[in-house]
Amino acid sequence: MRNVRSLPSYQTYDEIRWNREREYKQAADNIKRLNDAHDRWMTETISLAVEKVEREQGRVPAPFTFVVMGSAGRREQAIWSDQDHGLIFMGSNMMYKEYFLRLGEEIREGMAAVGYPRCEGKVMASHPRWCHSAGEWKEQIDDWIQKDEWATLRHLLTFIDARALLGERMLLNRVKSYVFQQIAGNPCLLGRLAENTSRLQQATNAFGKLLTEEKGPYTGFLHIKDVGLFPYIHAMRLLAMKEGIHETSTLERMKQTAAQYPFVHAKIQPFYTLLNLRASFWEHHRTYEDVHYIPVRTLSKDRKKRIKTALQQGKQLFQQTKKVIESGEK
């Protein structure tokens, strides 16, 4: 993870965008290589944003960490990805929040210029909800849990996928450890979180046919994220929260829980199959929306069969995980 004081390698956001456009094709079909590249492009953007704000507002007033969430937090980005991020800083909200919100705004605009669309749900460090001192983060987490509403629990689930990209990683570790403490002390909370993610989209009909979009520009396409990846992501996030695992990658969460939960091990390869399937269509992806859809009509009979198996395994994984959560199994 890069130090905040590292100087950016580029002078403008446009330079980073041009470099990204030149490089992404070399990494597009390899999940690890592509996400390493995303980390590099985002880190360069943040470093440039820090330098710009320091010129305008003065030196960063306190140690901080910049975190990415969503697919970036889980290192599951496709070639196009929107923004999901936040800031955690040391010290007082009253003293420093204005500065860090300004930094969040610059990061938001810089990332948009580099090619990462702004998050429609405003999960960005420019929003007061996602920019706090470590102490205020803990207070906000308490508030989310106490309100126990669909939206506040979804915020908590989003935060658990946070991964430190730049700065003081220990700030994130402290806040996450606090979340795990609250879960351990509140037996009902995991069940509520499982309910929050339990409405999975149907992947096949009664005859085993893949269910595709029926209208719009993606008619005949399968929404691979909603029907394929999400059941795995939701299940492994829940197990990670149950076991106090800081790792955010779905694959790594699987590897760290497979010994304790044997049903997880058999799901690793099917999840990898779906990630590789999405990556294999990268040449057809021109926008952020495109990356979520797979043209079913182009798939061979054998490939459809393997996809159906992977979709079934994901649904089974979520059901088995939910059963563990509901049973209160240690």
C-alpha positions as CSV (number, residue, x, y, z in Angstrom):
1,M,0.0,0.0,0.0
2,R,1.4,3.4,-1.0
3,N,2.4,6.0,1.5
4,V,0.5,9.3,1.4
5,R,3.7,11.2,1.0
6,S,4.6,9.3,-2.3
7,L,4.8,11.8,-5.2
8,P,2.5,11.1,-8.1
9,S,4.1,9.8,-11.3
10,Y,1.9,12.0,-13.4
11,Q,1.2,15.8,-13.7
12,T,-2.5,15.6,-14.7
13,Y,-5.5,13.4,-14.5
14,D,-5.5,13.3,-18.3
15,E,-2.1,11.7,-18.3
16,I,-3.3,8.9,-16.0
17,R,-6.4,8.4,-18.2
18,W,-4.3,8.1,-21.3
19,N,-2.0,5.6,-19.6
20,R,-5.0,3.6,-18.5
21,E,-6.4,3.6,-22.0
22,R,-3.0,2.4,-23.3
23,E,-2.5,-0.3,-20.7
24,Y,-5.9,-1.9,-19.9
25,K,-6.0,-4.2,-22.9
26,Q,-2.9,-6.0,-21.8
27,A,-4.5,-6.9,-18.5
28,A,-8.2,-7.2,-19.4
29,D,-8.5,-11.0,-19.5
30,N,-6.5,-11.6,-16.2
31,I,-8.4,-10.8,-13.0
32,K,-5.4,-10.3,-10.8
33,R,-3.4,-8.3,-13.3
34,L,-6.4,-6.1,-14.1
35,N,-7.1,-5.3,-10.5
36,D,-3.4,-4.6,-9.8
37,A,-3.6,-2.1,-12.7
38,H,-6.8,-0.5,-11.2
39,D,-5.0,-0.1,-7.9
40,R,-2.1,1.6,-9.6
41,W,-4.3,4.0,-11.6
42,M,-6.5,4.8,-8.6
43,T,-3.4,5.3,-6.3
44,E,-1.8,7.7,-8.8
45,T,-5.1,9.6,-9.0
46,I,-5.4,9.9,-5.2
47,S,-1.8,11.0,-4.9
48,L,-2.3,13.7,-7.5
49,A,-5.5,14.8,-5.7
50,V,-3.6,15.0,-2.3
51,E,-0.9,17.1,-4.0
52,K,-3.4,19.5,-5.5
53,V,-5.4,20.0,-2.3
54,E,-2.2,20.5,-0.3
55,R,-1.3,23.3,-2.7
56,E,-4.7,24.9,-2.1
57,Q,-5.5,24.2,1.5
58,G,-2.1,23.4,3.1
59,R,-0.6,20.2,4.3
60,V,-2.9,17.3,5.2
61,P,-3.7,18.0,8.8
62,A,-3.8,14.5,10.2
63,P,-2.9,10.9,9.3
64,F,-5.6,9.2,7.1
65,T,-6.4,6.2,5.0
66,F,-8.3,6.2,1.7
67,V,-10.4,3.1,1.3
68,V,-12.1,1.6,-1.7
69,M,-15.3,-0.4,-1.4
70,G,-17.6,-2.4,-3.8
71,S,-15.8,-4.4,-6.5
72,A,-12.6,-2.4,-6.0
73,G,-12.6,-3.2,-2.3
74,R,-13.0,-6.9,-3.2
75,R,-10.5,-6.7,-6.1
76,E,-13.2,-7.9,-8.5
77,Q,-13.3,-5.0,-10.9
78,A,-13.9,-5.5,-14.6
79,I,-12.3,-3.2,-17.1
80,W,-14.8,-0.5,-16.3
81,S,-15.7,0.3,-12.7
82,D,-17.5,3.1,-10.9
83,Q,-16.4,4.9,-7.7
84,D,-17.0,3.4,-4.2
85,H,-14.7,5.0,-1.6
86,G,-14.3,6.7,1.7
87,L,-11.8,8.4,4.1
88,I,-10.9,7.6,7.7
89,F,-8.7,10.1,9.5
90,M,-7.2,10.5,12.9
91,G,-8.3,13.2,15.3
92,S,-11.4,15.3,15.5
93,N,-14.3,15.5,13.0
94,M,-14.8,19.1,14.1
95,M,-11.2,20.1,13.4
96,Y,-10.5,18.2,10.2
97,K,-13.7,17.1,8.4
98,E,-14.0,20.2,6.2
99,Y,-10.4,19.6,4.9
100,F,-11.0,15.9,4.2
101,L,-14.4,16.5,2.5
102,R,-12.6,18.9,0.2
103,L,-10.0,16.2,-0.5
104,G,-12.8,13.7,-1.1
105,E,-14.3,16.1,-3.7
106,E,-11.0,16.4,-5.5
107,I,-10.6,12.6,-5.5
108,R,-14.1,12.2,-6.9
109,E,-13.5,14.6,-9.7
110,G,-10.0,13.3,-10.4
111,M,-11.3,9.7,-10.6
112,A,-14.1,10.8,-12.9
113,A,-11.6,12.5,-15.2
114,V,-9.5,9.3,-15.2
115,G,-12.5,7.2,-16.3
116,Y,-14.2,6.0,-13.1
117,P,-17.9,7.2,-13.2
118,R,-19.2,8.8,-10.0
119,C,-21.2,6.5,-7.8
120,E,-25.0,7.1,-8.3
121,G,-25.5,6.1,-4.6
122,K,-22.9,8.7,-3.5
123,V,-20.7,6.1,-1.8
124,M,-17.7,8.5,-2.2
125,A,-15.4,10.3,0.2
126,S,-16.9,13.6,-0.9
127,H,-20.1,12.6,1.0
128,P,-20.3,13.2,4.8
129,R,-21.5,9.7,5.4
130,W,-18.2,8.2,4.0
131,C,-15.7,10.7,5.4
132,H,-15.1,10.6,9.2
133,S,-12.5,10.5,11.9
134,A,-12.0,6.9,13.3
135,G,-14.0,7.8,16.4
136,E,-16.9,9.3,14.4
137,W,-16.9,6.2,12.1
138,K,-17.5,4.1,15.2
139,E,-20.4,6.4,16.3
140,Q,-21.9,6.1,12.8
141,I,-21.6,2.3,12.9
142,D,-23.4,2.3,16.3
143,D,-26.1,4.5,14.7
144,W,-26.5,2.2,11.7
145,I,-26.9,-0.8,14.0
146,Q,-29.3,0.9,16.4
147,K,-31.6,2.1,13.6
148,D,-31.7,-1.4,12.2
149,E,-33.2,-0.2,8.8
150,W,-32.7,-1.8,5.4
151,A,-30.6,1.2,4.2
152,T,-28.4,1.5,7.3
153,L,-27.7,-2.2,7.3
154,R,-26.8,-2.0,3.6
155,H,-24.3,0.8,4.5
156,L,-22.7,-1.5,7.1
157,L,-22.4,-4.3,4.5
158,T,-20.9,-1.9,2.1
159,F,-18.3,-0.7,4.6
160,I,-17.2,-4.3,5.4
161,D,-15.8,-4.6,1.9
162,A,-13.6,-1.6,2.5
163,R,-9.9,-2.1,1.7
164,A,-7.2,0.5,2.5
165,L,-5.5,1.7,-0.7
166,L,-3.4,4.6,0.5
167,G,-2.3,5.9,3.9
168,E,-2.6,4.4,7.4
169,R,-4.1,0.9,7.1
170,M,-4.4,0.6,10.9
171,L,-7.2,3.2,11.0
172,L,-9.4,0.9,8.9
173,N,-8.4,-2.1,10.9
174,R,-9.5,-0.4,14.1
175,V,-12.9,0.5,12.8
176,K,-13.5,-3.0,11.3
177,S,-12.4,-4.6,14.5
178,Y,-15.0,-2.5,16.2
179,V,-17.7,-3.7,13.8
180,F,-16.7,-7.3,14.5
181,Q,-17.0,-6.6,18.3
182,Q,-20.5,-5.3,17.8
183,I,-21.5,-8.4,15.8
184,A,-20.1,-10.7,18.4
185,G,-22.1,-8.9,21.1
186,N,-25.3,-8.8,19.1
187,P,-26.4,-12.4,18.1
188,C,-29.4,-11.1,16.1
189,L,-27.4,-8.7,13.9
190,L,-25.9,-11.2,11.5
191,G,-29.4,-12.6,10.9
192,R,-30.6,-9.2,10.0
193,L,-27.7,-8.7,7.7
194,A,-28.4,-12.0,6.0
195,E,-32.1,-11.0,5.5
196,N,-30.9,-7.8,3.9
197,T,-29.1,-9.7,1.1
198,S,-31.4,-12.7,0.8
199,R,-33.6,-11.5,-2.1
200,L,-31.5,-13.2,-4.9
201,Q,-32.5,-12.9,-8.5
202,Q,-33.6,-16.0,-10.2
203,A,-31.0,-17.3,-12.7
204,T,-32.9,-20.1,-14.5
205,N,-36.6,-20.9,-15.1
206,A,-38.4,-24.1,-14.2
207,F,-37.0,-25.8,-17.3
208,G,-33.4,-24.9,-16.5
209,K,-33.2,-22.1,-19.2
210,L,-31.1,-19.1,-18.4
211,L,-33.2,-16.1,-17.6
212,T,-32.1,-13.1,-19.7
213,E,-33.2,-9.5,-20.0
214,E,-36.5,-9.2,-21.8
215,K,-36.4,-5.6,-23.0
216,G,-34.1,-2.7,-23.4
217,P,-30.5,-2.6,-24.9
218,Y,-29.5,-5.8,-23.2
219,T,-32.4,-8.0,-24.4
220,G,-31.1,-11.6,-24.4
221,F,-28.2,-10.8,-22.1
222,L,-27.6,-12.4,-18.7
223,H,-26.9,-9.9,-15.8
224,I,-23.9,-11.8,-14.5
225,K,-23.3,-9.7,-11.5
226,D,-26.8,-9.9,-10.1
227,V,-27.6,-13.5,-10.8
228,G,-24.1,-15.0,-10.7
229,L,-21.6,-13.1,-8.6
230,F,-23.8,-11.6,-5.9
231,P,-24.8,-14.9,-4.2
232,Y,-21.1,-15.8,-3.7
233,I,-20.2,-12.2,-2.6
234,H,-23.1,-11.9,-0.1
235,A,-22.5,-15.3,1.4
236,M,-18.7,-14.9,1.9
237,R,-19.2,-11.4,3.3
238,L,-21.5,-12.8,6.0
239,L,-19.0,-15.5,6.9
240,A,-16.2,-13.0,7.0
241,M,-18.3,-10.9,9.4
242,K,-19.1,-13.9,11.5
243,E,-15.5,-14.9,11.8
244,G,-14.0,-11.4,12.1
245,I,-12.0,-11.8,8.9
246,H,-10.5,-8.5,7.6
247,E,-9.8,-9.9,4.1
248,T,-12.2,-8.4,1.4
249,S,-11.6,-10.5,-1.7
250,T,-14.4,-13.1,-2.1
251,L,-11.9,-15.7,-3.2
252,E,-9.6,-15.1,-0.2
253,R,-12.6,-15.1,2.1
254,M,-13.4,-18.6,0.7
255,K,-9.9,-19.8,1.2
256,Q,-9.8,-18.5,4.8
257,T,-13.2,-20.1,5.8
258,A,-13.1,-23.4,3.8
259,A,-11.5,-25.4,6.6
260,Q,-14.2,-24.4,9.1
261,Y,-17.1,-24.5,6.6
262,P,-16.4,-27.5,4.3
263,F,-19.3,-26.6,2.0
264,V,-17.3,-23.4,0.9
265,H,-14.4,-25.3,-0.7
266,A,-16.4,-26.7,-3.6
267,K,-17.7,-23.2,-4.5
268,I,-14.3,-21.6,-5.2
269,Q,-13.9,-22.9,-8.7
270,P,-17.5,-22.1,-9.8
271,F,-17.0,-18.5,-8.6
272,Y,-13.7,-18.2,-10.5
273,T,-15.5,-19.6,-13.6
274,L,-18.0,-16.7,-13.4
275,L,-15.3,-14.1,-13.0
276,N,-13.4,-15.5,-16.0
277,L,-16.6,-15.6,-18.0
278,R,-17.1,-11.9,-17.5
279,A,-13.5,-11.1,-18.3
280,S,-13.6,-13.2,-21.5
281,F,-16.1,-10.7,-23.0
282,W,-14.0,-7.6,-22.3
283,E,-13.7,-6.6,-25.9
284,H,-17.5,-6.1,-26.0
285,H,-17.5,-3.9,-23.0
286,R,-17.5,-0.2,-23.9
287,T,-19.2,1.3,-20.8
288,Y,-19.6,0.5,-17.1
289,E,-23.0,-1.0,-17.7
290,D,-21.7,-3.3,-20.4
291,V,-19.5,-5.2,-17.9
292,H,-22.5,-6.6,-16.1
293,Y,-24.0,-8.4,-19.1
294,I,-23.1,-11.6,-21.0
295,P,-24.6,-12.3,-24.5
296,V,-26.1,-15.8,-23.9
297,R,-26.8,-16.4,-27.6
298,T,-23.0,-16.5,-28.3
299,L,-22.3,-19.2,-25.7
300,S,-21.7,-22.8,-26.6
301,K,-24.0,-25.6,-25.2
302,D,-21.1,-26.8,-23.0
303,R,-20.3,-23.3,-21.7
304,K,-24.0,-22.7,-20.8
305,K,-24.0,-25.9,-18.9
306,R,-21.0,-24.8,-16.8
307,I,-22.5,-21.4,-16.2
308,K,-25.8,-23.0,-15.0
309,T,-23.8,-25.2,-12.6
310,A,-21.9,-22.2,-11.3
311,L,-25.1,-20.2,-10.8
312,Q,-26.7,-23.2,-8.9
313,Q,-23.6,-23.5,-6.7
314,G,-23.8,-19.8,-5.8
315,K,-27.4,-20.0,-4.8
316,Q,-26.6,-23.2,-2.7
317,L,-23.6,-21.4,-1.1
318,F,-25.9,-18.5,0.1
319,Q,-28.6,-20.9,1.4
320,Q,-26.0,-22.9,3.3
321,T,-24.4,-19.8,4.7
322,K,-27.8,-18.4,5.8
323,K,-28.6,-21.7,7.5
324,V,-25.3,-21.4,9.5
325,I,-26.1,-17.8,10.5
326,E,-29.7,-18.6,11.5
327,S,-28.6,-21.7,13.5
328,G,-26.2,-19.6,15.6
329,E,-23.5,-22.2,14.9
330,K,-20.1,-21.3,16.4
